[in-house]
């Protein structure tokens, strides 16, 4: 009578390899089987929260499961990113990352608690928020060229408002002064409302703010703009030229939002999420809702988002090093 061997290393290896490669595929075939959560690093009502909720509603229609939004606040968005980086990589916890939390914060603070490249799997770009260069209406300059000359003629006497050391608005002040070879003092504020109050009263002369926040003040004549710091003109304000068109090239400061999952999420799940996101963003009514926030829609592949994240992360690390900025 034949007795099976108690030990069969070859069979065990075959079984192990089958489990290794088949389990993610099997999981992806049954995914999603429960609600999905998109974590927003910022408060309810803000642009990131609005985009998260638009995307959540559309993904729910395409994936056949509820997609919820959870606002997890703290440390400038780092708390949310840390939580998602440590979440199970099963496709049920995502994060609406972006320029600040996915590139700037980790570039300036190596101890932030997450690595934007190693700890996250890109799903897809959602939208950009154009940044406007605005100045006090009291500045006697008709265009960007005249403003730069005015700043040189009044070296050290102009102030650029920002949201605190290491923020994107702070880096914008530093980079603009460096690129134009002007001496402009950077002044920290709590946020856009405080900067705008002092801009209108000419206590601060320069600011790089989001288009939805600044456009109404510009249209009413309370502030003036010398251009958008984006690669192309903003659809919501096509009459406003880019800084590049006026000779200041390379200062592309779009604030953007994009969807990520924890690293190690099965590739079939990433592909399904990416496809569903691109499909959702192609719907005209969805485009209208997103552009109504002042954002510019930029649907794209997971691979394109990965390349963008890496490029901007490296650029901000260099910018921080060149200006001796560290937040740890």
C-alpha positions as CSV (number, residue, x, y, z in Angstrom):
1,X,0.0,0.0,0.0
2,X,1.4,3.4,-1.0
3,X,1.8,5.8,1.8
4,X,2.1,9.6,0.9
5,X,5.4,11.2,1.9
6,X,5.2,13.3,5.0
7,X,7.5,15.8,3.4
8,X,7.2,17.2,-0.1
9,X,9.3,20.4,-0.4
10,X,8.5,20.8,-4.1
11,X,4.7,20.7,-3.5
12,X,5.1,23.1,-0.6
13,X,6.9,25.6,-2.8
14,X,4.4,25.3,-5.6
15,X,1.6,25.9,-3.1
16,X,3.4,28.9,-1.6
17,X,4.0,30.4,-5.0
18,X,0.4,29.9,-6.0
19,X,-0.8,31.6,-2.8
20,X,1.7,34.5,-3.3
21,X,0.5,35.3,-6.8
22,X,-3.1,34.1,-6.8
23,X,-4.3,35.6,-3.5
24,X,-4.1,39.3,-4.7
25,X,-5.8,38.4,-7.9
26,X,-8.6,36.5,-6.1
27,X,-9.0,39.5,-3.7
28,X,-9.2,41.9,-6.6
29,X,-11.9,39.8,-8.2
30,X,-14.1,40.1,-5.1
31,X,-13.2,43.8,-4.4
32,X,-15.0,45.9,-3.3
33,X,-17.2,43.9,-0.9
34,X,-17.6,46.7,1.7
35,X,-17.6,50.5,1.9
36,X,-14.5,52.4,0.9
37,X,-13.2,55.5,2.7
38,X,-11.5,58.5,1.2
39,X,-9.6,60.4,3.9
40,X,-9.4,64.2,3.5
41,X,-6.5,65.8,5.3
42,X,-8.4,69.1,5.5
43,X,-11.7,70.4,7.1
44,X,-15.2,70.0,5.7
45,X,-16.1,72.7,3.2
46,X,-12.6,73.4,1.8
47,X,-11.6,72.6,-1.8
48,X,-10.0,69.2,-0.9
49,X,-13.1,68.2,1.0
50,X,-15.4,69.3,-1.9
51,X,-13.3,67.3,-4.4
52,X,-13.2,64.3,-2.1
53,X,-17.0,64.3,-1.9
54,X,-17.5,64.7,-5.6
55,X,-15.1,61.9,-6.4
56,X,-16.6,59.7,-3.7
57,X,-20.1,60.0,-5.1
58,X,-19.0,59.2,-8.6
59,X,-16.8,56.2,-7.6
60,X,-19.7,54.8,-5.6
61,X,-21.8,54.7,-8.7
62,X,-19.1,52.8,-10.6
63,X,-17.9,50.4,-8.0
64,X,-21.2,49.4,-6.5
65,X,-20.3,50.2,-2.9
66,X,-20.6,53.2,-0.7
67,X,-17.6,55.6,-0.8
68,X,-17.4,57.7,2.4
69,X,-15.3,60.8,3.2
70,X,-13.6,61.1,6.5
71,X,-12.0,64.4,7.5
72,X,-8.9,63.6,9.5
73,X,-7.2,66.8,10.6
74,X,-3.9,67.8,12.2
75,X,-0.3,68.7,11.5
76,X,-1.0,70.4,8.3
77,X,-2.5,67.3,6.8
78,X,0.3,64.9,8.0
79,X,-2.0,63.1,10.4
80,X,-4.2,61.9,7.6
81,X,-1.3,60.8,5.4
82,X,0.3,58.9,8.3
83,X,-3.0,57.1,9.0
84,X,-3.5,56.0,5.4
85,X,0.2,55.0,5.0
86,X,-0.3,52.6,7.9
87,X,-3.8,51.4,6.8
88,X,-4.4,47.9,5.4
89,X,-3.4,47.9,1.7
90,X,-6.7,46.3,0.6
91,X,-8.2,49.1,-1.4
92,X,-10.7,50.2,1.3
93,X,-8.8,53.2,2.6
94,X,-7.7,56.0,0.2
95,X,-6.5,59.5,0.7
96,X,-7.1,62.7,-1.3
97,X,-3.4,63.8,-1.3
98,X,-1.9,66.7,-3.2
99,X,0.9,69.2,-3.6
100,X,1.2,70.2,0.0
101,X,0.8,66.9,1.9
102,X,2.3,64.6,-0.9
103,X,5.3,66.7,-1.8
104,X,6.0,69.9,0.2
105,X,5.6,68.6,3.8
106,X,7.7,65.5,3.4
107,X,10.3,67.4,1.4
108,X,10.8,69.9,4.2
109,X,10.4,67.5,7.1
110,X,12.1,64.1,6.6
111,X,10.7,63.0,10.0
112,X,7.1,63.7,9.0
113,X,6.2,60.0,9.4
114,X,5.6,58.9,5.8
115,X,7.4,58.8,2.5
116,X,5.3,60.0,-0.4
117,X,7.0,57.6,-2.9
118,X,7.5,54.5,-0.8
119,X,4.3,54.6,1.3
120,X,1.6,55.3,-1.3
121,X,0.3,53.9,-4.5
122,X,-0.9,56.6,-6.9
123,X,-4.4,56.2,-8.4
124,X,-5.0,59.3,-10.4
125,X,-4.8,63.1,-10.6
126,X,-8.1,64.9,-9.9
127,X,-7.7,68.7,-10.3
128,X,-5.4,71.6,-10.0
129,X,-6.1,74.8,-8.2
130,X,-4.4,77.7,-10.0
131,X,-2.4,80.2,-8.0
132,X,-2.6,83.9,-8.7
133,X,0.0,86.5,-8.0
134,X,-1.9,89.4,-6.4
135,X,-0.6,92.8,-5.2
136,X,-1.9,95.7,-3.3
137,X,-3.9,98.1,-5.4
138,X,-1.6,100.9,-4.2
139,X,1.3,99.5,-6.1
140,X,2.1,101.9,-9.0
141,X,2.9,99.3,-11.6
142,X,0.9,98.5,-14.7
143,X,2.3,95.0,-15.4
144,X,4.6,92.3,-14.1
145,X,7.7,93.9,-15.6
146,X,7.0,97.2,-14.0
147,X,6.3,95.5,-10.7
148,X,9.7,93.7,-10.7
149,X,11.4,97.0,-11.4
150,X,9.4,98.7,-8.7
151,X,10.5,96.0,-6.2
152,X,14.1,96.5,-7.2
153,X,13.8,100.2,-6.8
154,X,12.3,99.7,-3.3
155,X,14.6,96.9,-2.2
156,X,13.7,95.5,1.2
157,X,10.6,97.7,1.5
158,X,8.0,95.3,0.1
159,X,6.4,92.4,2.0
160,X,5.1,89.1,0.6
161,X,2.4,87.4,2.8
162,X,2.3,83.7,3.3
163,X,0.7,81.0,5.5
164,X,3.8,80.1,7.6
165,X,7.3,78.7,7.3
166,X,7.5,75.9,4.8
167,X,4.1,76.3,3.3
168,X,3.6,76.5,-0.5
169,X,2.8,80.2,-0.2
170,X,6.1,80.7,1.7
171,X,8.1,78.9,-0.9
172,X,6.4,81.0,-3.6
173,X,7.6,84.2,-1.9
174,X,11.1,82.9,-1.7
175,X,11.2,81.5,-5.2
176,X,9.7,84.6,-6.8
177,X,12.3,86.9,-5.1
178,X,15.1,84.5,-6.1
179,X,14.0,84.3,-9.8
180,X,13.5,88.0,-10.2
181,X,16.6,89.0,-8.1
182,X,14.5,91.2,-5.8
183,X,14.7,91.7,-2.1
184,X,11.2,91.1,-0.8
185,X,10.5,90.4,2.9
186,X,8.3,87.4,3.6
187,X,5.7,87.8,6.4
188,X,3.8,84.9,8.0
189,X,0.1,84.9,8.6
190,X,-2.5,82.3,9.8
191,X,-4.1,82.1,6.4
192,X,-5.6,83.7,3.3
193,X,-8.2,85.9,5.1
194,X,-5.6,87.6,7.2
195,X,-3.2,88.1,4.3
196,X,-6.0,89.6,2.2
197,X,-7.0,92.0,4.9
198,X,-3.5,93.4,5.0
199,X,-3.1,93.3,1.2
200,X,-6.2,95.5,0.7
201,X,-4.9,98.0,3.3
202,X,-1.4,97.9,1.7
203,X,0.3,96.6,4.9
204,X,1.6,93.7,2.7
205,X,2.2,94.1,-1.0
206,X,2.4,90.7,-2.6
207,X,0.7,87.3,-2.2
208,X,0.4,84.0,-4.1
209,X,-3.2,82.9,-3.4
210,X,-5.6,80.4,-4.9
211,X,-7.7,81.7,-7.8
212,X,-11.1,81.1,-6.1
213,X,-10.0,83.1,-3.1
214,X,-8.4,86.0,-4.9
215,X,-10.4,86.5,-8.1
216,X,-13.4,88.3,-6.5
217,X,-11.1,90.8,-4.8
218,X,-9.3,91.4,-8.2
219,X,-12.5,91.8,-10.1
220,X,-13.8,94.3,-7.5
221,X,-10.6,96.4,-7.8
222,X,-9.5,95.8,-4.2
223,X,-6.5,93.9,-5.4
224,X,-4.6,93.6,-8.7
225,X,-3.1,90.6,-10.3
226,X,-0.1,90.3,-12.5
227,X,-0.7,86.7,-13.6
228,X,-1.3,83.1,-12.7
229,X,1.6,80.9,-11.6
230,X,0.5,78.0,-13.8
231,X,1.7,76.4,-17.0
232,X,-1.5,77.5,-18.8
233,X,-4.2,80.1,-18.3
234,X,-7.0,79.2,-15.9
235,X,-10.4,78.4,-17.6
236,X,-12.2,80.4,-14.9
237,X,-10.1,83.5,-15.8
238,X,-8.9,83.2,-19.4
239,X,-8.2,86.9,-19.6
240,X,-5.4,86.7,-17.0
241,X,-2.0,85.8,-18.5
242,X,0.5,83.4,-17.0
243,X,3.7,84.6,-15.4
244,X,5.5,82.5,-18.1
245,X,3.9,84.5,-20.9
246,X,5.4,87.6,-19.3
247,X,8.9,86.3,-18.9
248,X,9.0,84.7,-15.5
249,X,9.2,81.1,-16.5
250,X,9.4,78.1,-14.2
251,X,7.3,79.4,-11.4
252,X,4.5,76.9,-11.7
253,X,2.8,76.7,-8.3
254,X,-0.5,75.0,-8.9
255,X,-2.0,73.5,-5.8
256,X,-3.3,70.1,-6.8
257,X,-5.3,67.1,-5.5
258,X,-4.9,63.5,-6.4
259,X,-6.1,60.1,-5.1
260,X,-3.7,57.6,-3.5
261,X,-3.9,54.2,-1.8
262,X,-1.4,52.6,0.7
263,X,1.6,51.1,-0.9
264,X,1.2,47.4,-1.7
265,X,-2.5,47.6,-2.7
266,X,-3.0,44.9,-5.3
267,X,-2.4,46.2,-8.8
268,X,-5.7,45.0,-10.2
269,X,-7.5,47.1,-7.5
270,X,-5.3,50.1,-8.4
271,X,-6.2,49.7,-12.0
272,X,-9.9,49.4,-11.3
273,X,-9.8,52.5,-9.1
274,X,-7.8,54.5,-11.7
275,X,-10.1,53.5,-14.5
276,X,-13.2,54.4,-12.5
277,X,-11.7,57.7,-11.5
278,X,-10.9,58.6,-15.1
279,X,-14.3,57.6,-16.2
280,X,-16.0,59.7,-13.5
281,X,-13.9,62.8,-14.4
282,X,-14.9,62.5,-18.0
283,X,-18.6,63.1,-17.2
284,X,-19.6,66.7,-18.3
285,X,-21.7,67.3,-15.1
286,X,-18.7,66.2,-12.9
287,X,-16.4,68.5,-14.8
288,X,-18.8,71.4,-14.3
289,X,-19.0,70.7,-10.6
290,X,-15.3,70.6,-10.2
291,X,-14.6,73.7,-12.3
292,X,-17.3,75.5,-10.3
293,X,-14.8,75.3,-7.4
294,X,-12.3,77.2,-9.4
295,X,-10.2,74.1,-10.0
296,X,-8.9,72.9,-13.3
297,X,-9.7,69.2,-14.2
298,X,-6.6,67.1,-15.1
299,X,-7.6,63.4,-15.3
300,X,-4.6,61.1,-15.8
301,X,-3.2,57.7,-15.2
302,X,-1.7,56.3,-12.1
303,X,1.7,56.2,-13.8
304,X,1.5,59.9,-14.6
305,X,0.6,60.8,-11.0
306,X,3.5,58.7,-9.8
307,X,5.9,60.6,-12.0
308,X,4.5,64.0,-11.0
309,X,4.7,63.2,-7.3
310,X,8.3,62.1,-7.6
311,X,9.3,65.1,-9.7
312,X,7.7,67.7,-7.4
313,X,9.0,65.9,-4.2
314,X,12.5,66.2,-5.6
315,X,12.0,69.8,-6.7
316,X,10.8,70.9,-3.3
317,X,13.6,69.1,-1.5
318,X,16.0,71.1,-3.6
319,X,14.1,74.3,-3.1
320,X,14.2,73.7,0.7
321,X,17.9,72.9,0.7
322,X,18.7,76.0,-1.4
323,X,16.8,78.2,1.0
324,X,17.9,76.3,4.2
325,X,14.3,75.5,5.2
326,X,13.6,72.5,7.5
327,X,10.5,71.9,9.6
328,X,11.6,69.1,11.8
